[in-house]
Amino acid sequence: MADIPIERLMSTELVTIDPGAAAADAANRMLETGVSSILVVDDDGHLAGLITATDFVSLVRRNDPEDETPVEAFMTTDIVTVSPDDSVEELAEPTDRGYTHLPVVTADSKLVGIVSTTDLTTYVSEQR
């Protein structure tokens, strides 16, 4: 299998929301777009956090589902990211630790894409 840069696998049509948005707004956006994660991005385009469907399960369990909790209160902030220049081989280590979505950021921390285990699986199956 040829090793390629992540930039060739990542999605660039990103579903994002600002840190002060209500949890219900983030959930609606995810449902409308059919994604299982949403990227939390500040006004400068920098990645601030990531919310997954699992995060919503925890939020609903602890709170009223109509809660106006801002997304910044429950988003994951300790995010593993990758660079557009990283190779698919380098991507394997974080996905081995259970990450299903890896935001792609430039050296100056600008969000440019996201790569998922689905993207990786598609690439590997096409190589066979």
URFEN-V391264 format. One record per pair of residues at least 12 apart in sequence whose ideal C-beta (glycine too) atoms are under 7 Angstrom apart, sorted by the first residue. I is the first residue (numbers start at 0). GAP is how many residues later the second one is. Records with the same first field share a line. If there is no record, write none. Layout:
I->GAP / GAP
//
This chain:
0->123 / 126
1->125
2->84 / 85 / 86
3->83 / 84
4->79 / 80 / 81 / 82
5->76 / 78 / 80 / 82 / 85 / 98 / 109
6->77 / 78
8->79 / 106 / 110 / 111 / 114
9->94 / 103 / 104 / 105 / 109
10->102 / 103 / 108
11->100 / 101
13->25 / 97 / 99 / 100
14->14 / 15 / 18 / 20 / 23 / 24
15->22 / 23 / 25
16->12 / 21 / 23 / 54
17->23
18->21 / 23 / 29 / 30 / 51 / 52 / 53
19->50 / 52
20->49 / 50
21->46 / 48
22->36 / 44 / 46 / 48
23->42
25->12 / 25 / 45
26->29
35->16 / 17
36->13 / 14 / 15 / 64
37->13
38->64 / 72 / 75
39->31 / 32 / 35
40->70
44->65 / 66
45->63 / 64 / 65
46->32 / 34 / 56 / 58 / 62 / 64
48->23 / 26 / 27 / 28 / 30
49->25 / 26 / 29 / 51 / 53
50->20 / 24
51->49
54->19 / 20 / 21
58->15
78->24
79->14 / 19 / 22
80->21 / 22 / 23 / 24
81->20 / 22 / 33
82->21 / 22
83->20 / 22 / 28 / 29
87->32 / 35
90->24 / 29
94->22 / 25
99->16 / 17
100->13 / 15
101->12 / 13
//
